[in-house]
Amino acid sequence: MTKNSFQSLPLSRPDPIFAIAAEAKAAGPGVLDATIGVLLGDDGKPVILESVLQAMEKVTKDFTKNDFTYPVLAGLPAYREVAERLIFGEAQPSVASIATTGGTGALSLNLRLARRMGIERAILLTPSWVNHKNMIEAAGLTLTEVSYLDEDLLPTTEPLIVAAKAMPGPTLIILQSGCHNPTGRDFSAAQWKEITDALSSLSHIILLDLAYQGWAEGIAGDRLALGLIMKSKIPVLLAWSASKNHGLYSFRTGLAVAVLESEKERVSVEQHYASLSRTLYSGAPTMGQMIVIEVQKNTGAWEKELDTAREILDTRRKLLTSLLPDEWKPLLAGHGMFTQLPLSSDQLQTLKKQKVFLTPDGRINISGIPTEKIELFARHLTSVL
Ligand SMILES: Cc1ncc(COP(=O)(O)O)c(C=O)c1O
């Protein structure tokens, strides 16, 4: 019997994060689920920002028949304007931008733009969010993985600088701006300076992943890496997301940006962004864009809620750190939702039997564990040491 085309499909492995999250969900009551990267409150439910809910109500009330038609490919102009203002602050450079389906869409478009620019290679600092590698390869770039952690598992710049200097031609260097996924351990300001000093004399281009703006040091504080990159005149593409800082995960709202030198470049890059988007999913959905526009009309309440989100994350991180053995404490220092511990697959399996779920790389979403259960969680972790 001949195989039909579906039978010829090779096996495709499910995304490891979504797969383990589904296992945790199926494990039923009493589970400690630190898998999926969503900010959860002490009730175990996603934290929904009141300012965003109010904006959403206003947007749906004001919705007109015209809003049902196709969106412009580049996204709503007012959305791009407010997102660019958040990203760059007052010192706005000349940019090309396009609304995207979350930070993932922005990364995918920028990776494909880099291919169209003739860039064939990418450097990814590891460990990294598992989807980075998949997206880089899907865009057709040849990947070099470089560790960004030293023997004590703390951030170091040297391997990146050595690898960047050894690259034979222009290479796309993917860097996370803050709240590192999966480790939570970010480069310090001094380390960013070392990186930008070293890259300023090379011909590479940075793709800066800004998925968590506002969650590390606040909206302005989280511009540090971008500021240094721009000061060093290193070409830069950006992938920004409203999933976390506006809590709009399911609305798939992001922005791809290229910092440019001339109007001619802007027109060209925006045409490429539009044609790339058109071939993948046409235009990004507009509801999330409308909500961001509305939230950003009066940012006071939203900024306060962003501060609260940061406080929740910091408080739980501190509590967990205080309860774990001393040798793990330096690894727990950091920002955002995640921390990562060097646990073997046997240790992860043992934890699973105790209904404690982490992702297969030992990543822990700290916010996934309600405050009252952190002590219990820490006891489970310590028990597998
Ligand atoms: C480092 C990093 N980049 C990008 C993304 C993608 O963001 P979005 O959910 O907006 O697609 C995530 C989401 O978890 C992330 O952790």
The ligand as an ORCA input file, in Angstrom:
! r2SCAN-3c Opt
* xyz 0 1
  C      11.984     36.326     25.806
  C      10.662     36.305     25.138
  N      10.538     36.837     23.917
  C       9.374     36.859     23.277
  C       8.243     36.325     23.837
  C       6.973     36.339     23.048
  O       6.033     37.200     23.500
  P       4.531     37.138     22.986
  O       3.786     36.292     23.941
  O       4.108     38.555     22.982
  O       4.526     36.557     21.613
  C       8.311     35.744     25.105
  C       7.111     35.149     25.698
  O       7.125     34.363     26.583
  C       9.547     35.735     25.764
  O       9.692     35.207     26.980
*
